[in-house]
């Protein structure tokens, strides 16, 4: 009888693991709305951000404002955040 009980316990453990995995998949699907970006799409998005950033920096430096690496990094982060919110 002990093997029957341990088998039931093992099956229940597998069932819990399956339920957990299904919950994680559903949560991921809800989070991404089924739209997971491919590497190509991410690279294209990054190229857009870099072009905008380079334009902004060029405009600032043309008007006499020196843009440090930290400021450029923060501007890049801000652009990425604003594009992803659209």
C-alpha positions as a Markdown table, in Angstrom:
| # | Residue | x | y | z |
|---|---|---|---|---|
| 1 | Unk | 0.0 | 0.0 | 0.0 |
| 2 | Unk | 2.9 | 2.3 | 0.6 |
| 3 | Unk | 3.9 | 2.3 | -3.1 |
| 4 | Unk | 0.3 | 3.2 | -4.0 |
| 5 | Unk | 0.3 | 6.2 | -1.7 |
| 6 | Unk | 3.7 | 7.4 | -2.9 |
| 7 | Unk | 2.6 | 7.0 | -6.5 |
| 8 | Unk | -0.5 | 9.2 | -5.8 |
| 9 | Unk | 1.8 | 11.8 | -4.1 |
| 10 | Unk | 4.1 | 11.8 | -7.0 |
| 11 | Unk | 1.3 | 12.3 | -9.5 |
| 12 | Unk | -0.1 | 15.1 | -7.4 |
| 13 | Unk | 3.3 | 16.7 | -7.4 |
| 14 | Unk | 3.5 | 16.5 | -11.2 |
| 15 | Unk | 0.0 | 17.9 | -11.4 |
| 16 | Unk | 1.1 | 20.9 | -9.2 |
| 17 | Unk | 4.1 | 21.5 | -11.4 |
| 18 | Unk | 2.0 | 21.4 | -14.6 |
| 19 | Unk | -0.5 | 23.9 | -13.0 |
| 20 | Unk | 2.4 | 26.2 | -12.0 |
| 21 | Unk | 3.9 | 26.0 | -15.6 |
| 22 | Unk | 0.5 | 26.7 | -17.1 |
| 23 | Unk | 0.0 | 29.7 | -14.8 |
| 24 | Unk | 3.5 | 31.1 | -15.7 |
| 25 | Unk | 2.7 | 30.7 | -19.5 |
| 26 | Unk | -0.6 | 32.5 | -19.1 |
| 27 | Unk | 1.0 | 35.3 | -17.1 |
| 28 | Unk | 3.6 | 35.7 | -19.8 |
| 29 | Unk | 1.0 | 35.7 | -22.5 |
| 30 | Unk | -1.1 | 38.3 | -20.6 |
| 31 | Unk | 2.0 | 40.5 | -20.1 |
| 32 | Unk | 3.1 | 40.4 | -23.7 |
| 33 | Unk | -0.4 | 40.2 | -25.2 |
| 34 | Unk | 1.0 | 37.5 | -27.5 |
| 35 | Unk | 3.5 | 39.9 | -29.0 |
| 36 | Unk | 7.0 | 38.8 | -28.4 |
| 37 | Unk | 9.5 | 40.7 | -30.4 |
| 38 | Unk | 12.0 | 38.9 | -32.6 |
| 39 | Unk | 15.7 | 39.7 | -32.6 |
| 40 | Unk | 15.3 | 41.5 | -35.9 |
| 41 | Unk | 12.4 | 43.6 | -34.5 |
| 42 | Unk | 14.5 | 44.5 | -31.4 |
| 43 | Unk | 17.5 | 45.5 | -33.6 |
| 44 | Unk | 15.3 | 47.7 | -35.8 |
| 45 | Unk | 13.8 | 49.3 | -32.7 |
| 46 | Unk | 17.2 | 50.0 | -31.3 |
| 47 | Unk | 18.3 | 51.5 | -34.6 |
| 48 | Unk | 15.4 | 54.0 | -34.4 |
| 49 | Unk | 16.3 | 54.9 | -30.9 |
| 50 | Unk | 20.0 | 55.4 | -31.8 |
| 51 | Unk | 19.1 | 57.6 | -34.8 |
| 52 | Unk | 16.9 | 59.8 | -32.7 |
| 53 | Unk | 19.5 | 60.0 | -29.9 |
| 54 | Unk | 22.3 | 60.9 | -32.4 |
| 55 | Unk | 20.0 | 63.6 | -33.9 |
| 56 | Unk | 19.3 | 65.1 | -30.5 |
| 57 | Unk | 22.9 | 65.0 | -29.4 |
| 58 | Unk | 24.0 | 66.6 | -32.7 |
| 59 | Unk | 21.4 | 69.4 | -32.2 |
| 60 | Unk | 22.5 | 70.0 | -28.6 |
| 61 | Unk | 26.2 | 70.1 | -29.5 |
| 62 | Unk | 25.5 | 72.4 | -32.4 |
| 63 | Unk | 24.0 | 74.8 | -30.0 |
| 64 | Unk | 27.1 | 74.7 | -27.7 |
| 65 | Unk | 25.9 | 72.1 | -25.2 |
| 66 | Unk | 28.4 | 69.3 | -24.5 |
| 67 | Unk | 26.6 | 65.9 | -24.0 |
| 68 | Unk | 28.4 | 63.6 | -21.6 |
| 69 | Unk | 28.3 | 59.8 | -21.9 |
| 70 | Unk | 26.1 | 59.7 | -18.8 |
| 71 | Unk | 23.6 | 62.1 | -20.3 |
| 72 | Unk | 23.6 | 60.3 | -23.6 |
| 73 | Unk | 22.9 | 57.0 | -21.8 |
| 74 | Unk | 20.1 | 58.6 | -19.8 |
| 75 | Unk | 18.6 | 60.1 | -23.0 |
| 76 | Unk | 18.8 | 56.7 | -24.7 |
| 77 | Unk | 17.0 | 55.1 | -21.8 |
| 78 | Unk | 14.3 | 57.8 | -21.8 |
| 79 | Unk | 13.8 | 57.4 | -25.6 |
| 80 | Unk | 13.5 | 53.6 | -25.2 |
| 81 | Unk | 11.0 | 54.0 | -22.4 |
| 82 | Unk | 8.9 | 56.5 | -24.4 |
| 83 | Unk | 8.9 | 54.3 | -27.5 |
| 84 | Unk | 7.8 | 51.2 | -25.6 |
| 85 | Unk | 4.9 | 53.1 | -24.0 |
| 86 | Unk | 3.3 | 53.9 | -27.3 |
